[in-house]
Amino acid sequence: METVGWLFDVYPLGDRVVLWFLAPEGEARRLEDVFPYTVYLGGPWEGVRGAVRVLKARGWLRRAYASRGLDLGSGEEIPVWALELKTYGHLPRFRGWLGKREDTLAGYNCDLDVATYYLYSRHLWPSAWYDLEARDGRLVTIAPREEQFARDVSLPPLNILGLGLTKDPLVPLDRGNSLTVTWEGRTLELEAADRAGLMREVAHWLDRADPDLVLSDWGDEYIIPCLWSWSKKHRVPLPLDREPGRVTRKFSGGRTYFSYGRVVYQGNAAPFYGRWHVDRRNSFFFREADLMGLMQISRLGQMPLQQAARASPGTLITSMQLARAMADSILIPWRKADPERFKSAGELLTVDKGGLTFMPPIGLHFNVAELDFASMYPAIMAFHNISPETVNCRCCKDVDVGEGGSHGLEARATGAAGPLPPAPHPLPQPRNSGTQASSLCSTGKMPVLPDKGLGGGRGESAGRGGVTPPLRPRRSPHNHLVPEAGFRLCRRREGLVPRTLKPILELRECLKAAAKAGPPEEAQLYQQRQNALKWILVTCFGYLGYKNARFGRIEAHEAVTAFGRDKLLTAKEICESRGYRILHGLTDCLWVQKPGLTEAELQELCQEISRATGVRLALEGVYNWIAFLHSRQNRERPVATRYFGVFADGQVKVRGLICRRRDTPPFVRRAQEALLSLLAGAATPDELARIKPELEGLAAGFRQRLGEGGVDPQELVITRVISQPLEDYKVDTPAALALRQLHEAGVQIRPGEKVRFVHREGRCGPKECRVQAEPFLEGLETYDTQIYMELLERAVTEVMTGVFGDANQQEQACLTAAKTGPVGGRRSLWRLRRKED
Amino acid sequence: MGRTVLPYSHVWEEERERWRKFRRALRREDQAHLDRLFEAARLHLQAGVYAANPWPLESMLMAMLLEHQKALSRLAERLEELEEEKE
């Protein structure tokens, strides 16, 4: 029977893969497919044959045959044995066995997730339409009806059931908290006499609504684990899944880990089978990009949506790279053995650094524009062909890159008859998606990538006849030699990372353009999708330098930052030659100043810089004014990331202010935001001076409200992340006190989770009364006015000194000096250090 | 965070720390000037980063000199203006 279906869910079950499709009318259909997990063994041929014999004798294999695949490092075809494992359950045993023989055997494709491996191998992607042919519940043929990187997508109708709690999730379900169910626009609180009754209620709703998507708050961490254990205990069946077969669920209780100087907590995951469950509180992508963004990344990452919802952007970009590699018949090494090359101290000093950060002049500035490189690092990787296997590759070792800078290089590339393209873009394109996406996107009006649009033509014309191209960059980008570091980049093969990135970059540009052009309701959907892609692009650079990343290599990471610094400086030089003053620069953006600057002139400047650098520089906006703030420790010291300003269209841009911090109480945040939105109305120095009294009045109003004592405790909640277990806290910080309160009430908070509390009785009161932790805020009538007044004052001062300077320095000195002090304060560098002297 | 080379801003702090004893023996009014010198060096961190000089103090001294040069030029210009006004 032939039908049309939208690929909805995929998971392994026993020795099969189960697929769920939704019909255009929305009904769900279950199909099975046979998919043996295939691993590949390489290494000395005798050893491999011996290993295959042993594995066959153990009965782990369904089939074994000789095959070939591409080596990631060299790009050469190598002979391997393909082994089909009997069931998915044999995989951990096989890995254990192989782990002991790693020095003689090379394993490939051994540690891929079964569902994603299936999707990669069959070239399928979730959240897309397919033509299906099925027999007896088995999938026979499947063919996509649309492109993976399509700009416009359509969905079947999705039946969504909301699940939530009436109180804070720290309050247990049978002790004061209750469940809410949202369906067809109505929210109901489930009432039941006992646990079994509640279970029956939930089961009833699941049966009645038969939702495709259960969208919950706290579902992963609390609701589902709790309901599932009750269901087992009270023997009430809970139809979470559509899967008729037996599925198992284990809730391990989450884990705490340390990453980049922060303690992070990762909670349980409670996916359903044949139905989606997304916990809004446990999904980075849902938070950032909503359901539309989730579907987009699940599709691009070729990862089942529930997995994608709980994954980090890094996992997704890795999945995209794996999919790309599989599509290009590259074998995925199990554990990478690619140590960092030796570097001298001098080399290390030169390359081991990030983007350039200027120090902006403190104070208020007019006639300022902000210029941003669009997705600078991903664009650099795509443009310069930076990938772990292309940096100092073996295949171009003997190609002399010449000493004479870019010209020597280009002349050589032009003269070469072989497959040595001078610019990165005419490299052979891989089989499918990339080219499809570009053909789809290039019909748009916008130049998609600089190497195709602005700098276009250069590569090809120079390559063919050595004719001087019409749009010759003022300074041709040095494509195959990394500035500062001097690493070589491959000129024969396009790297895996650029191949993965190009279609994503192009799709994102398309989506951005569509979001600008379309009506608001459509624009939002495009916006959500492009936002999801943004996070993937942001992460992909970090993953080049991350030691655990599958396709990471530190030299590639260093090459990207080196190009980045070079491009920022090139941009700076061009701006300055056109008479602009560089106020501030930060990795991939520049703030330039010039009396009477105009947008047209700036657009032209951006084009010139885009041409010279190969990365598109976009005008972020012209500011009416912008204020750069000083450091909190020292009022003479500028900081790179604390500023706020108002664009010509009235939009406010704020970075590093109190209102942007996650731990700021809502009341203080609102106060600062109110001041900023009042400021947004003033464009000139005169107007600013005129509204000063109004601003002061506004601040006084907030002070008065706070002083009177009637502010809702929820407005004063401070959020902190717990970094260690309670017993390790030596000092009674407010967070530790809140943690103890919760602990005494029987609530367990693990490091990496948050506590929320209100300052109740000041710094000197009895310890148990100093703070009040959520969820015990009901009925709280008093709060510590002084602490909140100080916070409010800091928020007000930040804004006022930013705009009006330190005119009232005397006053402010009294306010802030006690806390921070100019030089020699509590956090000063001059403070005596314990160990020395 | 797995860094092999200290970020330049930390290098700056270390350098400042190295001069702590020197600073301690200065008169209080002079200490303030020394602090200002170090702050001046901090204004050009990005140049220090880019230059990647193995002796960071050299970059820092150059940055201090640069700020001095700027101050001198400003003063000279101002003086010229005042003298013109007088005439």
Interface residues (C-beta under 8 A of the other chain):
Chain A: Y260 G261 A345 G346 L348 L349 T350 D352 K353 L356 T357 F358 M359 K547 R565 L569 G585 N634 E636 R637 P638 V823 L829 W830 R833
Chain B: M1 G2 R3 T4 V5 P7 Y8 E13 R16 E17 R20 R23 A32 D35 R36 E39 R42 L43 H44 L45 Q46 V49 Y50 A52 P54
